[in-house]
């Protein structure tokens, strides 16, 4: 009843919708670059005569770039502005797509993959930040997840375009894989052009002293109480000024560090990106016939459907419950896939097992990770905490991409190893989340920081579990 009596502070405007859609297109490029490699690995390995480790490096070179992009993107985003830096990242996506399509040897392909990785890493930092800064508070969670939705949509688009190119019956070794990479240039160019139609974030404009522009953007983004919103942002900037030198690695921040690193680590210890990067090779190795060349598309559809459900329910079900559901929902199909890969029985169920794992993963870990990392760190160290969580995520992703081919080739049952490992990690995640994670749903960031502060101020005393759920 209290909320009904409060005046509404925002409205949904066309400018807000356009800015959210355009900026989140970077997530589509993120997802496309993540998945398009799956259709090229066999051809690339053959034409450049690569070993299993060299093939792993071609894939993980993008992830090394992603780590670099995550580390370096915060400062240029602050200096040039979120929108302008997104233009730089869009140009890098375009350069990467064209360069990979024209690659003449192993090293040129790895370098252009590295450039694309920088764009992916920068996007994972800047786009959620931009979405959070343009969104009215009540819509912030949904708009940030819109980025993850586009990541999943990009994965589906990559699988679909790969399948269509395969049906063109072009030469596999000289043309087909190049067309798959080149296709990514189309959304990259579209993203770059459309970025000229959206404004800078109001928070960045206020930080630059561009008061009138900031108020205009706040109004366009649907704020009904522009002066009040302007004052709150200005006060927040004043409050955080001078605290950027706060050291993250202190005993009092151990608990949020544990939460942020754990949610990022388990995300990749599931081996999800290993399965996505080498999906075509994995399905071919198993030999399931159902769906033919469209098997990856079925898995991509499951991915999009799951994150769509998460988009609509994350603020109702809660972050912790989604992780608990997703732990067993991921572990069971991973166990099924491990059994099939080990015994080569029930092979027609294998694509369905992978699809079911991706569905539960995207519904839970995939949807929660970026939101949760952004919530659990106190204001003074939030940017550093986000960087640490992203570094953990992409670092482990790079390791998974590097070791997947050698693991699979290590023995007759090598394909089962990543699925066994991922399943065990999901079971372990369930107990870690159950006993140690807090629920952040519906808790204002400042209040959540105070609740975490009880733990931080008294490291030996745990806040009662019921207060944190």
C-alpha positions as CSV (number, residue, x, y, z in Angstrom):
1,X,0.0,0.0,0.0
2,X,2.9,2.3,0.8
3,X,4.3,1.9,-2.7
4,X,0.9,2.7,-4.2
5,X,0.8,6.1,-2.3
6,X,4.3,7.1,-3.6
7,X,4.3,9.2,-6.8
8,X,5.7,7.4,-9.8
9,X,9.2,8.7,-10.6
10,X,9.5,7.4,-14.2
11,X,7.8,6.6,-17.4
12,X,8.9,4.3,-20.2
13,X,9.8,6.4,-23.2
14,X,10.8,5.7,-26.8
15,X,14.2,7.2,-26.2
16,X,14.8,4.8,-23.3
17,X,13.7,1.8,-25.3
18,X,15.9,2.8,-28.2
19,X,18.9,3.4,-26.1
20,X,18.5,0.1,-24.3
21,X,18.0,-1.9,-27.5
22,X,20.9,-0.2,-29.4
23,X,23.4,-0.5,-26.5
24,X,22.5,-4.1,-25.8
25,X,23.2,-5.0,-29.5
26,X,26.8,-5.2,-28.3
27,X,25.7,-8.2,-26.3
28,X,24.5,-9.8,-29.5
29,X,28.0,-9.3,-31.0
30,X,29.4,-10.7,-27.7
31,X,27.3,-13.9,-28.1
32,X,28.0,-14.1,-31.9
33,X,31.7,-14.0,-31.5
34,X,31.5,-16.5,-28.6
35,X,29.6,-19.1,-30.7
36,X,30.7,-18.6,-34.4
37,X,34.0,-20.3,-33.8
38,X,32.1,-23.6,-33.2
39,X,31.4,-23.9,-36.9
40,X,35.0,-23.2,-38.0
41,X,37.2,-25.3,-35.8
42,X,37.4,-28.4,-37.9
43,X,38.2,-26.4,-41.1
44,X,40.7,-24.1,-39.4
45,X,42.5,-27.1,-37.7
46,X,42.8,-28.8,-41.1
47,X,43.8,-25.9,-43.3
48,X,46.4,-24.6,-40.9
49,X,47.5,-28.1,-39.7
50,X,47.0,-27.3,-36.0
51,X,47.6,-29.6,-33.0
52,X,45.0,-29.9,-30.3
53,X,46.8,-27.4,-28.2
54,X,47.2,-25.0,-31.1
55,X,43.5,-25.2,-31.9
56,X,42.8,-24.5,-28.2
57,X,45.0,-21.4,-28.4
58,X,43.1,-20.1,-31.5
59,X,39.9,-20.3,-29.5
60,X,41.4,-19.1,-26.2
61,X,43.2,-16.1,-27.9
62,X,39.9,-14.3,-28.0
63,X,39.5,-15.0,-24.3
64,X,42.9,-13.6,-23.5
65,X,41.8,-10.5,-25.4
66,X,38.6,-10.6,-23.3
67,X,40.6,-10.5,-20.1
68,X,42.6,-7.5,-21.4
69,X,39.4,-5.8,-22.5
70,X,37.9,-6.2,-19.1
71,X,41.0,-4.8,-17.4
72,X,41.5,-1.7,-19.6
73,X,37.9,-0.6,-20.3
74,X,37.0,1.2,-17.1
75,X,39.3,4.2,-17.6
76,X,38.5,5.0,-21.3
77,X,34.8,4.5,-20.5
78,X,35.2,7.2,-17.9
79,X,37.3,9.6,-20.0
80,X,35.6,9.3,-23.4
81,X,32.1,8.4,-22.2
82,X,30.2,5.1,-22.4
83,X,28.7,5.7,-25.8
84,X,31.9,6.9,-27.4
85,X,33.9,4.0,-26.1
86,X,31.2,1.6,-27.3
87,X,31.8,3.0,-30.8
88,X,35.5,2.0,-30.4
89,X,34.4,-1.5,-29.3
90,X,32.0,-1.7,-32.3
91,X,34.9,-0.8,-34.6
92,X,37.0,-3.6,-33.0
93,X,34.2,-6.1,-33.5
94,X,34.2,-5.1,-37.2
95,X,37.9,-5.3,-37.6
96,X,38.0,-8.7,-35.9
97,X,35.2,-10.1,-38.2
98,X,36.9,-9.0,-41.4
99,X,40.4,-10.0,-40.2
100,X,39.3,-13.5,-39.2
101,X,37.6,-13.9,-42.5
102,X,40.8,-12.9,-44.3
103,X,43.3,-14.7,-42.0
104,X,46.2,-16.2,-43.9
105,X,47.8,-18.3,-41.1
106,X,47.5,-19.4,-37.5
107,X,49.0,-16.3,-36.0
108,X,46.9,-13.8,-38.0
109,X,43.7,-15.7,-37.0
110,X,44.8,-15.6,-33.4
111,X,45.6,-11.9,-33.5
112,X,42.2,-10.9,-35.0
113,X,40.5,-13.3,-32.5
114,X,42.4,-11.4,-29.8
115,X,41.1,-8.1,-31.1
116,X,37.5,-9.4,-31.0
117,X,38.2,-10.6,-27.5
118,X,39.1,-7.0,-26.4
119,X,35.7,-5.9,-27.8
120,X,33.9,-8.7,-25.9
121,X,35.6,-7.9,-22.6
122,X,35.0,-4.2,-23.0
123,X,31.4,-4.8,-23.8
124,X,30.9,-6.9,-20.7
125,X,32.0,-4.0,-18.6
126,X,30.6,-0.9,-20.4
127,X,27.2,-2.1,-21.7
128,X,25.8,-3.2,-18.3
129,X,27.2,0.0,-16.8
130,X,25.5,2.1,-19.5
131,X,22.2,0.3,-19.2
132,X,22.3,0.7,-15.4
133,X,23.0,4.4,-15.7
134,X,20.2,5.3,-18.2
135,X,17.5,3.1,-16.5
136,X,15.0,4.3,-13.9
137,X,15.7,2.4,-10.6
138,X,12.6,0.1,-10.9
139,X,13.7,-1.1,-14.3
140,X,17.4,-1.5,-13.7
141,X,17.5,-5.2,-13.1
142,X,15.5,-6.1,-16.3
143,X,17.5,-3.7,-18.5
144,X,20.8,-5.1,-17.3
145,X,19.6,-8.7,-18.0
146,X,18.6,-7.4,-21.5
147,X,22.4,-7.5,-22.2
148,X,22.5,-11.2,-21.2
149,X,19.4,-11.9,-23.4
150,X,21.2,-10.4,-26.4
151,X,24.3,-12.5,-25.6
152,X,22.2,-15.6,-25.8
153,X,20.4,-14.3,-29.0
154,X,23.8,-13.7,-30.5
155,X,24.8,-17.3,-29.8
156,X,21.6,-18.5,-31.6
157,X,22.2,-16.2,-34.6
158,X,25.8,-17.5,-34.9
159,X,24.6,-21.2,-34.9
160,X,21.8,-20.3,-37.4
161,X,24.1,-18.4,-39.8
162,X,26.7,-21.2,-39.6
163,X,24.0,-23.8,-40.5
164,X,22.8,-21.6,-43.4
165,X,26.4,-21.2,-44.7
166,X,26.9,-25.0,-44.5
167,X,23.8,-25.5,-46.8
168,X,25.4,-23.2,-49.4
169,X,27.8,-26.1,-50.2
170,X,30.8,-23.8,-50.6
171,X,34.3,-25.2,-50.3
172,X,34.8,-26.2,-46.6
173,X,38.5,-25.4,-46.4
174,X,38.8,-22.2,-48.4
175,X,35.4,-20.4,-48.3
176,X,32.9,-21.8,-45.7
177,X,34.7,-20.9,-42.5
178,X,35.7,-17.5,-43.8
179,X,32.0,-16.7,-44.6
180,X,31.1,-17.7,-41.0
181,X,33.5,-15.2,-39.6
182,X,32.7,-12.5,-42.1
183,X,29.0,-12.6,-41.2
184,X,29.8,-11.0,-37.9
185,X,30.8,-7.8,-39.7
186,X,27.1,-7.1,-40.6
187,X,25.8,-6.7,-37.0
188,X,29.1,-5.0,-36.0
189,X,28.6,-2.3,-38.7
190,X,24.9,-1.9,-37.8
191,X,25.9,-1.5,-34.1
192,X,28.4,1.2,-34.9
193,X,26.0,3.2,-37.0
194,X,23.1,3.0,-34.5
195,X,25.3,4.1,-31.6
196,X,25.1,7.6,-33.2
197,X,21.4,7.7,-32.4
198,X,21.6,7.3,-28.6
199,X,22.8,9.8,-25.9
200,X,25.7,9.6,-23.5
201,X,24.7,8.3,-20.0
202,X,23.4,11.1,-17.7
203,X,25.8,10.0,-14.9
204,X,28.8,10.5,-17.1
205,X,27.5,13.9,-18.3
206,X,27.1,15.1,-14.8
207,X,30.6,13.9,-13.9
208,X,31.8,16.0,-16.9
209,X,29.9,19.1,-15.6
210,X,27.5,19.1,-18.6
211,X,24.5,19.9,-16.5
212,X,21.9,20.9,-19.1
213,X,22.7,17.9,-21.3
214,X,22.4,15.6,-18.3
215,X,19.0,16.9,-17.4
216,X,17.8,16.6,-21.0
217,X,18.9,13.0,-21.1
218,X,17.3,12.2,-17.8
219,X,14.0,13.6,-19.1
220,X,14.3,11.7,-22.3
221,X,15.0,8.5,-20.4
222,X,11.7,8.9,-18.5
223,X,12.6,10.5,-15.2
224,X,9.6,12.5,-14.1
225,X,11.5,14.2,-11.2
226,X,14.5,15.3,-13.1
227,X,15.9,17.8,-10.5
228,X,15.6,15.2,-7.7
229,X,17.3,12.5,-9.8
230,X,20.0,14.9,-10.9
231,X,20.7,15.9,-7.3
232,X,20.9,12.2,-6.2
233,X,23.4,11.4,-8.9
234,X,25.5,14.5,-8.2
235,X,25.5,13.7,-4.5
236,X,26.5,10.1,-5.2
237,X,29.4,11.3,-7.3
238,X,30.5,13.6,-4.5
239,X,30.2,10.7,-2.0
240,X,32.3,8.4,-4.1
241,X,35.0,11.0,-5.0
242,X,38.2,10.3,-3.2
243,X,37.3,6.7,-2.4
244,X,38.6,5.1,-5.6
245,X,41.9,4.4,-3.9
246,X,40.2,2.1,-1.4
247,X,42.0,-1.3,-1.4
248,X,39.7,-4.2,-2.3
249,X,41.9,-6.8,-0.8
250,X,41.2,-6.2,2.9
251,X,39.9,-8.5,5.6
252,X,36.6,-6.5,5.9
253,X,35.9,-7.2,2.2
254,X,36.6,-10.9,2.3
255,X,32.9,-11.9,2.2
256,X,31.8,-9.9,-0.9
257,X,35.0,-11.1,-2.6
258,X,34.1,-14.7,-1.8
259,X,30.6,-14.2,-3.2
260,X,31.7,-12.4,-6.4
261,X,34.6,-14.8,-7.1
262,X,32.5,-17.8,-6.3
263,X,29.6,-17.0,-8.6
264,X,32.0,-16.1,-11.4
265,X,34.1,-19.2,-10.9
266,X,31.3,-21.8,-10.8
267,X,29.9,-20.2,-13.9
268,X,32.9,-21.3,-15.9
269,X,33.8,-24.5,-13.9
270,X,30.6,-25.9,-15.4
271,X,32.6,-26.0,-18.7
272,X,29.7,-24.2,-20.4
273,X,31.9,-22.2,-22.7
274,X,34.0,-25.2,-23.6
275,X,30.8,-26.9,-24.8
276,X,29.7,-23.8,-26.7
277,X,33.0,-23.1,-28.4
278,X,33.4,-26.7,-29.6
279,X,29.7,-27.6,-29.9
280,X,29.8,-28.8,-33.6
281,X,32.9,-30.9,-33.0
282,X,31.4,-32.4,-29.8
283,X,28.1,-33.3,-31.5
284,X,30.0,-34.8,-34.5
285,X,32.1,-36.9,-32.1
286,X,29.1,-38.4,-30.5
287,X,27.4,-39.1,-33.8
288,X,23.8,-38.4,-32.9
289,X,21.7,-38.0,-36.0
290,X,18.7,-36.2,-34.7
291,X,18.4,-32.6,-36.0
292,X,21.4,-33.0,-38.4
293,X,23.1,-29.7,-39.0
294,X,20.4,-27.9,-36.9
295,X,21.5,-29.5,-33.6
296,X,23.4,-26.4,-32.5
297,X,20.3,-24.2,-33.4
298,X,18.1,-26.4,-31.1
299,X,20.6,-25.7,-28.3
300,X,20.7,-22.0,-29.1
301,X,16.9,-21.8,-29.0
302,X,16.9,-23.5,-25.5
303,X,19.5,-20.8,-24.5
304,X,17.3,-17.9,-25.6
305,X,14.1,-19.4,-24.1
306,X,15.8,-19.9,-20.7
307,X,17.2,-16.4,-20.4
308,X,13.8,-15.0,-21.5
309,X,12.2,-16.7,-18.6
310,X,14.9,-15.5,-16.3
311,X,14.4,-11.9,-17.6
312,X,10.8,-12.1,-16.4
313,X,11.3,-13.9,-13.1
314,X,14.7,-12.9,-11.6
315,X,13.1,-10.1,-9.5
316,X,10.4,-12.5,-8.3
317,X,12.2,-15.7,-7.7
318,X,15.5,-14.2,-6.5
319,X,19.1,-14.7,-7.4
320,X,19.9,-17.4,-4.8
321,X,16.9,-19.5,-5.6
322,X,17.7,-19.4,-9.3
323,X,21.3,-20.6,-8.6
324,X,20.0,-23.4,-6.4
325,X,17.5,-24.6,-9.1
326,X,20.2,-24.2,-11.8
327,X,22.7,-26.3,-9.8
328,X,20.8,-29.5,-10.0
329,X,19.1,-28.6,-13.3
330,X,22.6,-28.4,-14.8
331,X,24.2,-31.3,-12.9
332,X,21.6,-33.9,-14.0
333,X,21.9,-33.4,-17.8
334,X,25.7,-33.1,-17.4
335,X,25.7,-36.5,-15.7
336,X,23.6,-37.9,-18.5
337,X,25.9,-36.5,-21.2
338,X,28.9,-37.9,-19.3
339,X,27.3,-41.4,-19.2
340,X,26.6,-41.2,-22.9
341,X,30.1,-40.0,-23.8
342,X,31.6,-42.7,-21.6
343,X,29.5,-45.7,-22.8
344,X,28.3,-44.4,-26.2
345,X,24.8,-45.7,-25.2
346,X,21.7,-43.6,-25.8
347,X,23.6,-41.3,-28.2
348,X,20.4,-39.8,-29.6
349,X,19.7,-38.3,-26.2
350,X,23.0,-36.5,-26.2
351,X,21.9,-33.3,-28.0
352,X,18.9,-33.2,-25.8
353,X,21.1,-33.5,-22.7
354,X,23.3,-30.6,-23.8
355,X,20.2,-28.5,-24.6
356,X,18.7,-29.2,-21.2
357,X,22.0,-28.2,-19.5
358,X,22.2,-25.0,-21.5
359,X,18.5,-24.3,-20.7
360,X,19.0,-24.6,-16.9
361,X,22.4,-22.8,-17.0
362,X,21.1,-19.8,-18.9
363,X,18.0,-19.7,-16.6
364,X,20.2,-19.6,-13.5
365,X,24.0,-19.0,-13.6
366,X,24.0,-17.3,-17.0
367,X,21.3,-14.8,-15.9
368,X,22.5,-14.2,-12.3
369,X,26.3,-13.7,-12.7
370,X,26.5,-10.1,-13.9
371,X,23.6,-8.9,-11.7
372,X,25.0,-10.6,-8.6
373,X,28.6,-9.4,-9.0
374,X,27.3,-5.8,-9.4
375,X,25.2,-6.0,-6.2
376,X,27.4,-7.6,-3.5
377,X,30.3,-5.2,-3.5
378,X,30.1,-2.0,-1.4
379,X,30.1,1.3,-3.2
380,X,33.7,2.1,-2.4
381,X,35.1,-0.9,-4.1
382,X,32.3,-1.9,-6.5
383,X,34.2,-1.1,-9.7
384,X,37.2,-3.1,-8.5
385,X,35.0,-5.9,-7.4
386,X,33.3,-6.1,-10.7
387,X,36.7,-6.2,-12.4
388,X,37.7,-9.0,-10.1
389,X,34.6,-11.0,-10.9
390,X,34.9,-10.4,-14.6
391,X,38.6,-11.4,-14.5
392,X,37.8,-14.6,-12.7
393,X,35.0,-15.4,-15.2
394,X,37.1,-14.8,-18.3
395,X,40.3,-16.3,-16.9
396,X,38.7,-19.6,-16.2
397,X,36.8,-19.4,-19.5
398,X,40.2,-19.1,-21.3
399,X,41.5,-22.1,-19.4
400,X,38.5,-24.2,-20.3
401,X,38.7,-23.3,-24.0
402,X,42.5,-24.2,-24.0
403,X,42.2,-27.6,-22.3
404,X,39.0,-28.8,-23.9
405,X,40.5,-30.2,-27.1
406,X,43.4,-32.0,-25.4
407,X,41.0,-33.5,-22.8
408,X,38.6,-34.8,-25.4
409,X,41.5,-36.3,-27.4
410,X,43.3,-37.8,-24.4
411,X,41.5,-41.2,-24.5
412,X,38.5,-43.0,-25.8
413,X,36.5,-41.6,-22.9
414,X,38.1,-38.2,-23.0
415,X,34.8,-36.5,-24.1
416,X,33.2,-37.6,-20.9
417,X,35.8,-35.8,-18.7
418,X,34.5,-32.2,-19.1
419,X,30.9,-33.3,-18.5
420,X,31.9,-35.2,-15.4
421,X,33.9,-32.3,-14.1
422,X,31.2,-29.8,-14.8
423,X,28.5,-32.0,-13.1
424,X,30.6,-32.3,-10.0
425,X,31.1,-28.5,-9.9
426,X,27.4,-27.9,-10.2
427,X,26.7,-30.2,-7.2
428,X,29.4,-28.4,-5.2
429,X,27.9,-25.1,-6.3
430,X,24.5,-26.1,-4.8
431,X,26.0,-26.5,-1.3
432,X,28.2,-23.4,-1.5
433,X,25.2,-21.3,-2.5
434,X,22.9,-22.9,0.1
435,X,25.2,-22.3,3.0
436,X,27.1,-19.2,2.1
437,X,25.2,-17.0,-0.5
438,X,22.9,-14.2,0.4
439,X,19.7,-13.2,-1.4
440,X,19.9,-9.7,-2.9
441,X,16.4,-9.6,-4.5
442,X,14.5,-6.5,-3.6
443,X,17.3,-5.1,-1.3
444,X,18.4,-1.6,-2.1
445,X,22.2,-1.5,-2.7
446,X,22.8,0.8,0.2
447,X,20.8,-1.4,2.6
448,X,22.5,-4.5,1.2
449,X,25.9,-2.9,1.9
450,X,24.8,-2.3,5.5
451,X,23.7,-5.9,5.9
452,X,27.0,-7.1,4.5
453,X,28.7,-4.5,6.8
454,X,27.4,-6.4,9.9
455,X,29.5,-9.4,8.7
456,X,32.4,-7.2,7.8
457,X,32.6,-5.3,11.0
458,X,32.4,-8.5,13.0
459,X,34.2,-11.2,11.0
460,X,33.7,-13.8,13.6
461,X,30.0,-13.3,13.8
462,X,27.6,-14.4,11.1
463,X,24.4,-12.5,10.5
464,X,21.5,-14.9,11.1
465,X,20.7,-16.7,7.8
466,X,17.0,-15.7,8.0
467,X,17.9,-12.0,7.8
468,X,19.9,-12.4,4.6
469,X,17.3,-14.5,2.7
